[in-house]
Amino acid sequence: MKGLDYPKGFRVGVASAGIKKPGRNDVAVIVSETLSDVAGVFTTNLFAAAPVKYCREILQKNMQVRAIVVNSGNANAGTGEAGYKDTVEMAEITAHELNCRSGEVLAASTGVIGRRLPMDKIRAGIKSAIESCRDISHGDSAASAIMTTDTVEKIAEREIDGIRIGGIAKGAGMIHPNMATMLCFLTTDADLPRNLIQPMLKRVADRTFNCISVDNDTSTNDSLILMANGTAGKVDEKRFESTLEDICDELAKKIVADGEGATKFVTIEVKDAKNEIEAYKAADAVATSMLVKTALFGNDPNWGRILAAVGRSGAEIDVEKVKISVCGFTIFEKGGPLELDLAKVSERMKTGKIDIEIKFGLGAAQKRVFTTDLSREYVSINADYTT
């Protein structure tokens, strides 16, 4: 699978700059042969990283870019004005090597928060990455270059009516996007109306990346960026948005499946709510409950924790109408528990895929959220992250 250079007119370079472990690629450059229309959705964390601030400022002035430069191993967050200048320099170096304006280059970083970028390594890495894609593209390597605690690459691609979309993502911890994903980059050769590309990406993000959670922590660096260079011509906008949502949904699920220390992939679906907002309140409360997540890790069908999370979520409910099912077994209905052999539910939970369905009985709206359990391994990974 090629990923970002699957669409026509894109090439990708990677390099090992030594930011992470020696020999591991940690710099990537995504290059469009022509100016691309661009859209971006970013974290709402008030301590937004320097590259997030930079990208926001660029996109306020300029809706076309030539490239995105990315590094892993260092988030460049919490680094003040000096960190911002480092991001600007990353864009300037990339622009110089590509013979374009620095305002036509976006930047992203991921890794440890609170440390300055090792700019000597970054400078050399960017130049090496761009040199690596002058004759041959490395789209299949970019997904690994942006990984931190990820254990698998996250790549997806689609084709619709001769139009191609490619995407990569990274993320395994600090996953509770609002609004975006950890890092996700999308390329397409579709010619899309410039005034539609940003709201389209926002809608897709709301239905995909904003419906996942691993640990209820919103990153300082969350960035979702789409580049569209128009090389393959126009496309039906509704069909394109549906396909874009499909590829983002796949990448979002891959992030959850690779959650730090995760042993379960959990789908929480709230149905029959008055509206989507009410449905999401309940689904999110269950997905982010530490008590629910630890019970899932232990294969414990402790439905009382689910009930408690829904009750405190702020969602409008009628307790007599709520119905809760776990792994296909109805556990709670009409205000009370059902007679059930919970050992059978526990056995079903051991498969690694858990479905929790909550029906409100108040309307027709529904919302689905994906999450993981909380394991001892998650604690170990994050207790030793910088030491």
VOMI-614575 format. One record per atom (N, C-alpha, C): x, y, z. Coordinates in steps of 0.1 Angstrom, whole numbers, padded with zeros to 4 digits, always signed. Each point is the difference from the previous one (the first is absolute). Layout:
XYZ;...
END
This chain:
+0008-0012+0000;-0008+0012+0000;+0009+0012+0000;-0003+0010-0009;+0009+0011-0002;-0004+0012+0010;-0013+0003+0002;-0004+0010+0009;+0000+0014-0007;+0009+0009+0005;-0001+0014-0004;+0004+0002-0015;+0008-0008-0005;+0003+0002-0015;-0008-0009-0009;-0011-0005+0005;-0009-0008-0008;-0007+0010-0010;-0005+0011+0005;-0005+0010-0010;+0010+0006-0009;-0004+0004-0012;+0010+0005-0010;+0006+0013+0005;+0012+0003-0003;+0006+0013+0003;+0006+0002+0014;+0001-0011+0007;+0006+0001+0014;+0012-0009+0001;+0010+0005+0007;+0012-0009+0004;+0003+0003+0014;+0006-0010+0006;+0003+0000+0015;+0015-0004+0002;+0006+0008+0009;+0014-0003+0004;+0001-0003+0014;+0009-0008+0004;+0002-0003+0015;+0015+0000+0003;+0003+0001+0012;+0014+0000+0005;+0001-0004+0014;+0012-0005+0004;+0003-0003+0014;+0009+0011+0005;-0005+0010+0008;+0007+0011+0005;+0007-0002+0013;-0004-0012+0007;+0005-0002+0013;-0007+0006+0011;-0013+0004-0002;-0008+0006+0010;-0005-0011+0009;-0004-0011-0006;-0004-0012+0007;+0012-0010+0001;-0002-0013+0000;+0011-0009+0000;+0007+0000-0013;+0014-0002+0001;+0008+0000-0013;-0006-0010-0010;+0000+0004-0012;-0004-0009-0011;-0015+0000-0003;-0008+0007+0009;-0015+0001-0002;-0003+0013-0007;-0008-0001-0011;-0004+0012-0006;-0009+0009+0009;+0003+0013+0001;-0007+0009+0009;-0003+0014-0006;+0003+0001-0013;-0004+0012-0008;-0006-0004-0013;-0011+0006-0003;-0007-0003-0013;-0004+0014-0006;+0000+0000-0013;-0004+0011-0008;-0010-0004-0011;-0012+0006+0000;-0010-0004-0009;-0001+0012-0010;+0003-0003-0013;+0001+0010-0010;-0010-0002-0011;-0006+0011-0004;-0009+0000-0012;+0008+0007-0011;-0001-0006-0012;+0008+0006-0011;-0006+0013-0004;-0012+0003+0003;-0006+0013-0002;-0007+0005+0012;-0004+0013+0001;-0006+0005+0011;-0013-0008+0003;-0002-0003+0012;-0012-0008+0004;-0009+0009+0009;-0013-0001-0002;-0010+0005+0009;+0002-0008+0013;-0003+0007+0011;+0003-0007+0013;-0010+0004+0010;-0003-0010+0009;-0009+0002+0012;+0006-0006+0012;-0002+0006+0011;+0005-0006+0013;-0009+0001+0011;+0001-0009+0009;-0008+0000+0013;+0010-0004+0011;+0000+0008+0011;+0010-0001+0010;-0005-0001+0014;+0009-0003+0009;-0004-0002+0014;-0006+0013+0006;-0009-0002+0010;-0005+0011+0007;+0007+0002+0013;+0010-0008+0003;+0008+0001+0012;+0006+0014+0000;-0001+0007+0011;+0005+0014+0001;+0015+0001+0000;+0007-0011+0003;+0014+0000-0001;+0004-0006-0013;-0006+0005-0011;+0002-0006-0013;+0015+0002-0004;+0006-0011-0006;+0014+0000-0004;+0003+0011-0010;+0013+0003-0001;+0004+0010-0009;-0004-0003-0015;+0002-0012-0005;-0005-0002-0014;-0015+0001-0002;-0008-0002+0010;-0014+0002-0001;-0003+0015-0001;+0006+0008+0008;-0001+0015-0001;+0004+0005-0013;+0011-0006-0005;+0006+0005-0013;-0010-0004-0011;-0005-0012+0000;-0009-0004-0011;-0013+0008+0000;-0005+0002+0012;-0012+0009+0001;+0002+0013-0006;+0011+0006+0002;+0003+0014-0005;+0002-0001-0015;+0007-0010-0005;+0002-0001-0014;-0014-0002-0007;-0009-0008+0005;-0012-0003-0007;-0010+0011+0001;+0002+0010+0009;-0008+0012+0000;+0003+0009-0012;+0013-0001-0005;+0004+0008-0011;+0000-0007-0013;+0002-0013+0000;+0004-0007-0012;-0007-0013+0000;-0008-0003-0010;-0007-0013-0001;+0006-0009-0010;+0012+0003-0004;+0008-0009-0009;+0014-0002+0005;+0004-0013-0001;+0014-0003+0005;+0007-0010-0010;+0013-0001+0002;+0007-0009-0008;+0004-0013+0008;+0002+0002+0013;+0006-0011+0008;-0004+0001+0015;+0002-0012+0006;-0001-0001+0015;+0013-0007+0004;+0006+0006+0011;+0012-0006+0005;-0003-0004+0015;+0004-0013+0003;-0004-0006+0013;+0012-0006+0006;+0000+0001+0014;+0010-0007+0007;-0006-0008+0012;+0005-0011+0004;-0005-0007+0011;+0012-0001+0010;-0004-0003+0013;+0010-0001+0010;+0001+0012+0009;-0006+0011-0005;+0000+0013+0008;-0012+0008-0004;-0009+0003+0009;-0013+0007-0003;+0002+0015-0003;+0011+0006+0005;+0002+0015-0001;-0013+0007+0006;-0004-0005+0011;-0011+0006+0007;+0005+0005+0014;-0006+0011+0005;+0005+0006+0012;+0014+0005-0001;+0003+0005-0012;+0014+0004-0002;+0001+0016-0003;-0011+0007+0002;+0000+0014-0001;+0003+0006-0014;+0005+0012+0000;+0003+0007-0013;+0011-0007-0007;+0010-0005+0007;+0011-0007-0006;-0005-0012-0008;-0009-0008+0006;-0006-0011-0007;-0007+0004-0013;-0007+0011+0001;-0007+0005-0012;+0010+0003-0011;+0011+0007+0003;+0010+0003-0009;+0006-0012-0007;+0001-0011+0008;+0005-0012-0005;-0009-0006-0011;-0013+0001+0003;-0010-0005-0010;+0001+0009-0013;+0001+0013+0002;+0001+0008-0012;+0013-0003-0008;+0011-0003+0007;+0012-0004-0007;-0002-0014-0007;-0007-0009+0006;-0003-0013-0007;-0007+0003-0014;-0010+0009+0000;-0007+0004-0012;+0009+0007-0010;+0009+0009+0005;+0009+0007-0009;+0010-0009-0006;+0005-0010+0007;+0010-0009-0006;-0007-0008-0011;-0012-0005+0003;-0007-0008-0009;-0003+0008-0013;-0005+0012+0002;-0003+0009-0011;+0012+0003-0009;+0012+0002+0007;+0012+0003-0008;+0004-0012-0008;-0001-0012+0005;+0003-0012-0007;-0009-0003-0012;-0013+0004+0002;-0010-0002-0011;-0002+0012-0009;+0007+0011+0003;+0000+0012-0008;-0015+0005+0000;-0006+0002+0012;-0013+0006+0001;+0000+0009+0012;-0011+0007+0003;+0000+0009+0011;-0002-0008+0013;+0005+0006+0011;-0002-0007+0013;-0014-0001+0004;-0008+0010-0005;-0015+0000+0003;-0007-0011-0007;+0007-0007-0009;-0006-0011-0007;+0004-0014+0006;+0005+0001+0013;+0004-0012+0007;-0006-0001+0014;-0007-0011+0003;-0006-0002+0013;+0010-0009+0008;-0002+0000+0013;+0009-0008+0008;-0007-0007+0011;+0005-0011+0005;-0006-0008+0011;+0011-0007+0007;-0002-0002+0013;+0009-0007+0009;-0007-0009+0010;+0006-0011+0004;-0006-0008+0010;+0011-0007+0008;-0003-0002+0013;+0010-0006+0009;-0001+0006+0014;+0012+0001+0006;+0000+0005+0014;-0003+0015+0001;-0008+0004+0009;-0003+0014+0002;+0010+0007+0009;+0003+0013-0003;+0008+0008+0009;+0015+0000-0003;+0004-0005-0012;+0014+0000-0003;+0002+0007-0014;+0011+0008-0001;+0003+0006-0013;+0004-0010-0010;-0004+0003-0012;+0004-0008-0011;+0015+0000-0002;+0007-0012-0003;+0014+0000-0003;+0002+0005-0014;+0001+0013-0002;-0001+0006-0013;+0012-0004-0010;+0011-0003+0006;+0011-0005-0009;-0004-0013-0007;-0006-0009+0008;-0005-0013-0006;-0012+0003-0009;-0009+0009+0004;-0012+0003-0008;+0004+0005-0014;+0010+0010+0000;+0004+0006-0012;+0005-0011-0010;+0009-0008+0005;+0006-0011-0008;-0010-0010-0005;-0010-0003+0010;-0010-0009-0004;-0010+0004-0010;-0004+0013+0000;-0008+0005-0010;+0006+0000-0014;+0013+0004-0001;+0007+0000-0013;+0001-0014-0005;+0003-0010+0009;+0001-0014-0004;-0013-0006-0005;-0011+0004+0007;-0013-0005-0004;-0004+0005-0013;+0003+0013-0003;-0004+0005-0013;+0009-0006-0011;+0012-0001+0003;+0009-0006-0010;-0004-0015-0003;-0005-0007+0010;-0004-0014-0002;-0012-0001-0009;-0008+0010-0002;-0012-0001-0009;+0001+0007-0013;+0012+0004-0004;+0002+0007-0013;-0002-0010-0011;+0005-0012+0002;-0001-0010-0011;-0010-0011+0003;-0002-0003+0012;-0010-0011+0004;-0007+0005+0013;-0013-0003+0000;-0008+0003+0012;+0000-0011+0010;-0002+0004+0013;+0000-0010+0011;-0013+0001+0008;-0011+0000-0007;-0013+0001+0006;-0002-0011+0010;+0005-0012-0002;-0002-0011+0008;+0008+0001+0013;+0009+0009+0001;+0009+0002+0012;-0004+0011+0009;-0009+0009-0005;-0003+0012+0007;-0008-0004+0013;-0008-0010-0001;-0008-0004+0012;+0008-0004+0012;+0011-0006-0003;+0009-0004+0011;+0009+0011+0005;+0002+0010-0009;+0009+0011+0004;-0007+0009+0010;-0014+0000+0000;-0007+0009+0010;-0004-0007+0012;+0003-0013+0002;-0004-0008+0011;+0008+0004+0013;-0006-0001+0012;+0006+0001+0012;-0001-0013+0008;-0011-0001+0008;-0002-0012+0008;-0009-0010-0009;-0003+0004-0012;-0008-0009-0009;+0008-0013-0001;-0008-0011-0002;+0007-0013-0003;-0002-0004-0014;-0010+0006-0008;-0002-0003-0014;-0002+0013-0008;+0003-0001-0013;-0002+0011-0009;-0015+0001-0002;-0005+0012-0003;-0014+0002-0003;-0001+0007-0013;-0003-0007-0010;-0001+0004-0014;-0014-0004-0006;-0005+0008-0008;-0013-0003-0007;+0000+0007-0014;-0007-0006-0009;-0002+0007-0013;-0013-0005-0007;-0005+0009-0008;-0013-0003-0007;+0001+0006-0014;-0009-0005-0009;-0001+0006-0013;-0015+0001-0003;-0004+0011-0006;-0014+0002-0004;-0001+0008-0013;-0005-0006-0010;-0002+0006-0013;+0013+0006-0006;+0011-0008+0002;+0013+0004-0005;+0007+0010+0009;-0006+0004+0011;+0006+0009+0010;+0006-0008+0012;+0012+0003+0004;+0006-0008+0011;+0001+0009+0012;+0000-0007+0012;+0002+0006+0013;+0009-0009+0007;+0011+0006+0006;+0009-0008+0009;+0001+0006+0013;+0003-0008+0010;+0001+0006+0014;+0009-0008+0009;+0006+0007+0009;+0008-0007+0011;-0004+0007+0013;+0001-0007+0011;-0003+0005+0013;+0010-0006+0010;+0002+0007+0012;+0007-0005+0011;-0008+0003+0013;+0001-0009+0009;-0006+0002+0013;-0002-0013+0007;+0002+0000+0013;-0002-0012+0008;-0003+0004+0014;+0005+0012+0004;-0003+0005+0014;-0003+0015-0001;-0005+0006+0010;-0005+0014+0000;-0010+0001-0011;-0010-0009+0001;-0010+0000-0011;-0014+0003+0006;-0004+0012-0003;-0013+0005+0003;-0002+0012-0008;-0001-0001-0013;+0001+0012-0009;-0012+0010+0003;+0004+0013-0001;-0010+0010+0001;+0006+0013-0004;+0003+0002-0012;-0007-0005-0011;+0011-0005-0010;+0002-0012-0004;+0009-0005-0010;+0004-0014+0004;+0012-0004-0004;+0006-0013+0004;+0014+0003+0005;+0007-0010+0003;+0014+0002+0005;+0008+0007-0011;+0003-0008-0011;+0005+0006-0012;-0007-0008-0011;-0005+0007-0010;-0006-0007-0012;+0002+0009-0012;+0006-0006-0010;+0002+0007-0013;-0007-0007-0011;-0007+0008-0008;-0008-0006-0011;+0004+0008-0013;+0001-0008-0011;+0003+0006-0013;-0010-0005-0010;-0004+0008-0009;-0009-0004-0011;+0003+0008-0013;-0002-0006-0011;+0002+0006-0013;-0013+0006-0005;-0010+0001+0008;-0013+0006-0003;+0000+0015-0001;-0007+0005-0009;-0002+0015-0002;-0013+0004+0008;+0002+0005+0012;-0011+0003+0009;-0002+0015+0001;-0012+0005+0001;-0003+0014+0002;+0007+0005+0012;+0007+0011+0000;+0009+0004+0011;-0009+0004+0012;-0012+0005-0003;-0009+0004+0011;-0006-0012+0007;+0001-0012-0005;-0007-0011+0006;+0010-0010+0007;+0013+0001-0003;+0009-0010+0005;+0002+0001+0016;+0000+0012+0005;+0001+0002+0015;-0012-0005+0007;-0012+0004-0003;-0012-0005+0007;-0002-0015-0002;+0004-0005-0012;-0001-0014-0002;+0009-0008+0010;+0012+0004+0001;+0010-0007+0009;-0005+0001+0014;-0006+0011+0004;-0005+0002+0014;-0011-0010+0003;-0009-0001-0010;-0012-0010+0002;+0006-0014+0001;+0009-0003-0009;+0006-0014+0001;+0007-0003+0013;+0007+0010+0005;+0007-0002+0012;-0009-0002+0012;-0011+0008+0000;-0010-0002+0010;-0006-0014+0001;-0001-0006-0012;-0007-0013-0001;+0010-0012+0002;+0013+0003+0000;+0010-0011+0000;+0010+0003+0012;+0009+0008-0002;+0011+0002+0010;-0005+0006+0013;-0011+0007+0000;-0006+0005+0012;-0009-0010+0007;+0000-0012-0005;-0008-0011+0006;+0009-0011+0005;+0012+0003+0004;+0009-0010+0005;+0007+0005+0013;+0003-0009+0009;+0007+0004+0013;+0007-0012+0005;+0013+0002+0004;+0008-0010+0006;+0001+0003+0015;+0004+0012+0003;+0003+0004+0014;-0005+0013+0005;-0009+0006-0008;-0007+0012+0004;+0009+0012+0001;+0011+0000-0007;+0010+0011-0001;+0001+0006-0014;-0003+0012-0001;+0001+0007-0013;+0014+0006-0002;+0007-0004-0010;+0013+0003-0003;+0002+0015-0002;+0012+0005+0002;+0004+0014-0004;+0003+0001-0015;+0001-0011-0007;+0005+0000-0013;-0010-0005-0011;-0012-0003+0004;-0010-0006-0009;-0001+0008-0013;+0002-0007-0011;-0001+0007-0013;-0005-0010-0011;-0010+0005-0007;-0006-0007-0011;+0001+0009-0012;+0008-0004-0010;+0002+0009-0012;-0003-0008-0013;-0007+0007-0009;-0004-0006-0013;+0006+0009-0011;+0008-0006-0009;+0005+0007-0012;-0007-0005-0012;-0005+0009-0009;-0007-0004-0012;+0006+0008-0012;+0007-0008-0008;+0007+0007-0011;-0007+0001-0013;-0012-0006-0001;-0008+0001-0012;+0005-0006-0013;+0010-0008+0001;+0006-0006-0012;-0009-0009-0008;-0009-0007+0007;-0009-0010-0007;-0013+0005-0004;-0003+0013+0003;-0012+0006-0004;-0011+0000+0011;-0012+0004-0004;-0011+0002+0009;-0006-0013+0004;-0008+0000+0011;-0006-0012+0005;-0013+0004+0006;-0010-0009+0001;-0012+0003+0007;+0003+0002+0014;-0004+0012+0005;+0004+0004+0014;-0006-0009+0011;-0012-0004-0002;-0006-0009+0011;+0006-0014+0000;+0003-0005-0012;+0007-0013+0000;+0014+0001+0005;+0007+0011-0003;+0013+0002+0005;+0000+0001+0016;-0009+0008+0005;-0001+0001+0015;-0003-0013+0006;-0008-0008-0006;-0003-0014+0006;+0012-0008+0000;+0008+0000-0011;+0012-0008-0001;+0011+0005+0010;+0001+0014+0001;+0009+0006+0009;-0003-0005+0015;-0013+0000+0003;-0004-0004+0013;+0003-0015+0002;-0001-0008-0010;+0003-0014+0001;+0015-0002+0003;+0009+0007-0007;+0014-0002+0002;+0004+0006+0014;-0006+0011+0005;+0002+0005+0013;-0005-0009+0011;-0011-0007-0003;-0006-0009+0010;+0010-0012+0002;+0005-0005-0012;+0010-0011+0001;+0012+0004+0008;+0006+0012-0002;+0012+0005+0007;-0004+0002+0015;-0011+0005+0003;-0004+0002+0014;-0001-0013+0007;-0006-0010-0006;-0001-0013+0007;+0014-0006+0001;+0009+0002-0009;+0013-0005+0002;+0007+0006+0012;-0002+0013+0002;+0006+0007+0012;-0005-0007+0012;-0013-0002+0001;-0006-0007+0012;+0005-0014+0002;+0001-0008-0011;+0005-0013+0001;+0014-0001+0005;+0008+0011-0003;+0014+0000+0004;+0002+0008+0013;-0011+0003+0007;+0000+0007+0013;+0011-0006+0009;+0007+0009+0007;+0011-0004+0009;-0005-0011+0010;+0005-0011+0000;-0003-0011+0009;-0014-0006-0002;-0007+0003-0010;-0014-0004-0002;+0000-0015-0003;-0010-0006+0006;-0003-0015-0002;-0014-0001-0006;-0008+0011+0000;-0014-0001-0005;-0002+0012-0009;-0008-0003-0011;-0005+0010-0009;-0015+0001+0004;-0004+0012+0004;-0014+0002+0006;-0008+0010-0008;-0012-0005-0004;-0009+0009-0007;-0012+0003+0009;-0002+0013+0002;-0011+0004+0009;-0010+0007-0009;-0012-0005-0001;-0010+0006-0009;-0013+0004+0008;-0003+0013+0000;-0012+0005+0007;-0010+0002-0011;-0012-0006+0002;-0011+0001-0010;-0013+0006+0006;-0009+0004-0009;-0013+0005+0004;+0001+0012+0010;+0010+0008-0002;+0001+0013+0008;-0008+0011-0007;-0003+0011+0007;-0007+0011-0006;+0008+0007-0011;+0013+0000+0002;+0009+0006-0010;+0014-0005+0002;+0008+0003-0010;+0014-0005+0000;+0008+0005+0012;-0002+0012+0004;+0007+0006+0011;-0003-0008+0013;-0012-0003+0003;-0003-0008+0011;+0006-0014-0001;-0001-0006-0011;+0006-0013-0002;+0015+0000+0002;+0007+0010-0005;+0014+0001+0002;+0004+0002+0014;-0008+0008+0008;+0003+0002+0014;+0002-0013+0007;-0010-0009-0002;+0000-0013+0007;+0011-0009-0005;+0002-0001-0013;+0010-0009-0006;+0014+0004+0005;+0002+0013+0000;+0013+0005+0004;+0003-0002+0015;-0011+0001+0008;+0002-0002+0014;+0004-0015+0003;-0006-0009-0007;+0003-0014+0001;+0014-0003-0005;+0003+0006-0011;+0013-0003-0007;+0012+0005+0009;-0002+0011+0007;+0011+0006+0008;+0000-0004+0015;-0010-0008+0004;+0000-0004+0014;+0011-0010+0003;+0008+0004+0010;+0011-0009+0003;-0005-0013+0007;-0011+0001+0007;-0006-0012+0006;-0005-0010-0011;-0007+0006-0010;-0005-0009-0011;+0012-0006-0007;+0010+0008-0003;+0012-0005-0008;+0008-0011+0008;+0001+0001+0013;+0007-0010+0007;-0008-0013+0001;-0013+0002+0001;-0009-0012+0000;+0001-0007-0013;+0001+0007-0011;+0001-0006-0013;+0013-0008-0001;+0011+0006+0005;+0013-0007+0000;-0002-0014+0008;-0007+0000+0011;-0002-0012+0008;-0011-0009-0005;-0006+0003-0012;-0011-0008-0005;-0011-0001+0010;-0002+0011+0007;-0010+0001+0011;-0013+0007-0005;-0011-0007-0003;-0012+0007-0005;-0007+0008+0011;+0007+0009+0006;-0005+0009+0011;-0008+0011-0005;-0013-0004-0004;-0009+0010-0007;-0003+0012+0009;+0001-0001+0013;-0002+0011+0009;+0009+0012-0003;+0012-0003-0004;+0009+0011-0004;-0005+0008-0013;-0005-0008-0009;-0005+0006-0012;-0012+0008+0003;-0009-0005+0009;-0012+0007+0004;+0004+0013+0007;+0009+0000+0009;+0005+0012+0007;+0005+0010-0009;+0008-0004-0010;+0006+0009-0010;-0011+0007-0008;-0010-0007-0004;-0011+0006-0008;-0008+0009+0009;-0002-0003+0012;-0008+0008+0009;+0007+0013+0004;+0013+0001+0000;+0007+0012+0003;+0004+0008-0013;-0003-0005-0011;+0005+0006-0013;-0007+0013-0003;-0011+0003+0006;-0007+0012-0004;-0010-0002-0011;+0000-0012-0006;-0010-0003-0011;-0014-0001+0006;-0009+0004-0008;-0014-0001+0003;-0005-0014-0001;-0004-0007+0011;-0005-0013-0001;-0012-0002+0009;-0007-0011-0003;-0011-0005+0009;+0005-0013+0005;+0003-0002+0013;+0006-0012+0005;-0008-0012-0003;-0013+0002-0001;-0009-0012-0002;+0001-0005-0015;+0005+0008-0008;+0001-0003-0014;+0014-0005-0005;+0010+0002+0008;+0013-0003-0003;+0002-0015-0001;+0007-0005-0011;+0003-0014-0001;+0015-0001-0003;+0007-0009+0007;+0014-0001-0002;+0004-0015-0003;+0008-0001-0011;+0004-0014-0004;+0015+0000-0001;+0006-0011+0003;+0015-0002-0001;+0002-0013-0008;+0008+0002-0011;+0003-0012-0008;-0012-0008-0004;-0011+0008-0003;-0012-0007-0005;-0010-0005+0011;+0005+0001+0012;-0009-0004+0012;-0006+0012+0006;-0014+0000+0001;-0007+0011+0006;+0002-0002+0015;+0005+0010+0007;+0003-0001+0014;-0009+0008+0009;-0005+0012-0005;-0008+0009+0008;-0011+0005-0009;-0013+0000+0005;-0011+0005-0007;-0012+0003+0009;-0007+0010-0003;-0012+0004+0007;+0003+0003+0015;+0012+0007+0002;+0003+0004+0014;+0007-0010+0008;+0002-0012-0005;+0006-0010+0009;+0008-0011-0008;+0008-0008+0007;+0008-0010-0007;-0008-0012-0004;+0005-0007-0010;-0006-0012-0005;+0007-0013+0006;-0007-0010+0001;+0006-0013+0004;+0009-0005-0011;+0013-0002+0003;+0009-0003-0010;+0013-0006+0006;+0005-0010-0007;+0013-0006+0004;+0011+0009-0004;+0005+0008+0009;+0010+0010-0004;+0013-0007-0004;+0003-0013+0004;+0012-0007-0004;+0000-0001-0016;-0012-0002-0006;+0000-0001-0014;+0004+0014-0007;-0005+0011+0006;+0004+0013-0005;+0015+0001+0001;+0006-0004+0012;+0014+0002+0002;+0008-0008-0011;-0005-0012-0003;+0007-0008-0010;+0000+0007-0014;-0011+0006-0003;-0001+0007-0013;+0009+0012+0000;+0002+0006+0011;+0009+0012+0001;+0015-0004-0002;+0003-0012+0002;+0014-0005-0001;+0004+0000-0015;-0009+0001-0009;+0004+0000-0015;+0008+0012-0004;-0001+0010+0008;+0008+0012-0003;-0008+0011-0007;-0012-0003-0004;-0009+0010-0006;-0013+0001+0008;-0002+0011+0006;-0012+0002+0009;-0009+0011-0006;-0013-0004-0001;-0010+0010-0005;-0009+0003+0012;-0002+0013+0003;-0009+0005+0010;-0011+0008-0006;-0012-0004+0001;-0011+0007-0006;-0009+0005+0011;-0003+0013-0002;-0009+0007+0010;-0011+0007-0007;-0012-0005+0002;-0012+0006-0006;-0008+0009+0010;-0003+0012-0005;-0007+0010+0009;-0015-0001-0002;-0005-0004-0011;-0014-0001-0002;-0007+0013-0001;+0007+0011-0004;-0006+0013+0000;-0001+0007-0014;+0007-0006-0010;+0000+0006-0013;+0007-0009-0010;+0006+0006-0010;+0006-0008-0011;+0015+0003-0002;+0005+0009+0008;+0015+0003-0002;+0009-0010+0007;+0012-0001-0006;+0009-0010+0005;+0015+0006-0002;+0009-0006+0008;+0014+0004-0001;+0008-0012+0004;+0011-0002-0007;+0009-0011+0003;+0014+0005+0003;+0006-0005+0010;+0013+0003+0005;+0009-0012+0001;+0013+0001-0003;+0009-0011+0001;+0010+0002+0011;+0003-0010+0008;+0010+0002+0011;+0007-0013+0002;+0008+0000+0011;+0007-0012+0004;-0002-0003+0015;+0006-0011+0005;+0000-0002+0014;+0012+0007+0006;+0002-0001+0013;+0012+0006+0007;+0007-0011+0007;+0012-0003-0005;+0008-0011+0004;+0012+0004+0009;+0006-0010+0006;+0012+0002+0008;+0011+0005-0009;+0000-0004-0012;+0010+0003-0010;+0000+0015-0003;-0013+0006-0001;-0001+0014-0002;+0007+0008+0011;-0002-0004+0012;+0006+0007+0011;+0015-0001-0001;+0005-0012-0003;+0014-0002-0001;+0007+0009-0011;-0007+0000-0012;+0005+0009-0011;+0001+0014+0004;-0010+0005+0007;-0001+0015+0003;+0007+0003+0013;+0003-0009+0008;+0008+0002+0012;+0015+0002-0003;+0004-0006-0011;+0014+0000-0003;+0003+0008-0013;-0009+0008-0005;+0001+0006-0013;+0012+0008-0002;+0004+0008+0009;+0012+0009-0002;+0012-0005+0009;-0002-0010+0008;+0011-0004+0009;+0005-0014-0003;
END
